[in-house]
Amino acid sequence: MQKLKSQTFCHLTQNVLKILAQNHITTIQDFLQEDVTKLAALTKLNLPEILAIRNDIFLKYSAPLITGPTLLNKVLRTRRQISTGIESLDTITGGGIPVGYITEVCGLAESGKTQLSFQLAINCVKDAENTVLYVDTKGDFSAVRIQKILDAQGFSHKDMAVLMHKIRVVHIFTMDELLELFKSIKNKTLVIDQLALIIVDSLPCLMFQYLGDESKIGLSLLNTLVNYSRFIGNEFNVGIVYINIQTRWIDSESYDPEDDREPTSFFKETTHIEKRNRCLGRYWEQIPALVLVMDKLEDSSKECHNIITKVKVSVISSINVTSDHCIINISANGVF
């Protein structure tokens, strides 16, 4: 608990603090728990002066009072989800990207994670006065790909320019830079008007150098980032999406199809078991409130020189699950 200081509260002179310390009253908690009559007798301050000190403490450290109607209006005005703009995806997520929480989108390489990120950013800004902060950690953000999606949806060049201006792109290449960015948003030294969604593509690019680090530096940085993210999400009513990578491991096992009791049988078959893991370690596993796993299906089609790939999106963790998976179509013209 914070210690009492003469420069913080009125009537608390150095002499009064010395008397209080002699009676083992050194912190704000000690002062508040002590009887006001006893405090007045010890310090020779009158009762109104003791009460004035207590009021100063309450004003400085207590949460502001909120009436019921004010709280209700705040809840009604606060958005709870940001629609993905993709009907099937909104269905399995219970309305879209949850606001105030961390969402993870993960999948194997070339499963369509970045294209989905572009589509989420576009859909967030195209029908509302929203701004998206797109954090590019791979150095491959493509305005041309964004423009192609918008062009396929029939937007004019003027409208494209307006929408692309609402997608603020920041290039980040170290965890320290990312933490500094989030810290500046948290402390309001960086103000982004109408900020609704933050997309970080991708987080493992910044964390790979710390994997297997016995000094736990990476874990400390990740924990700080999570704390910043949660604060920003709740304080500014923002949805936060982190793109993660899935790794795939193939384990082989041999068994005898004729007789499992004959381990020395000459005829054995080898089975291959595929195991997939989300990157960023065990600590991260329970952090996101919503986890979407993308799995590219084998079948694809071609329409007017445009290859359309079907991707299965599964919900493996959610605060509001209504269904477990859906199929989306990904192409150079967008996600639908």
Secondary structure, DSSP 8 states (H G I E B T S, - for coil): --B--TTTSTT--HHHHHHHHHTT--BHHHHHHS-HHHHHHHH---HHHHHHHHHHHHHHHS-----HHHHHHHHHHS--EE--S-HHHHHHHTSSEETTSEEEEEESTTSSHHHHHHHHHHHHHHTSS-EEEEEESSS---HHHHHHHHHHTT--HHHHHHHHHTEEEEE--SHHHHHHHHHHHHTTSS--TTEEEEEEE-SHHHHGGGTT-TT-HHHHHHHHHHHHHHHHHHHTT-EEEEEEEEEEEEEEEEE-SS-TT-TT-S--EEEEEEEEEESSHHHHHTS-SEEEEEEEEEEEEEETTEEEEEEEEEEEE-SS-S-SEEEEEEETTEE-
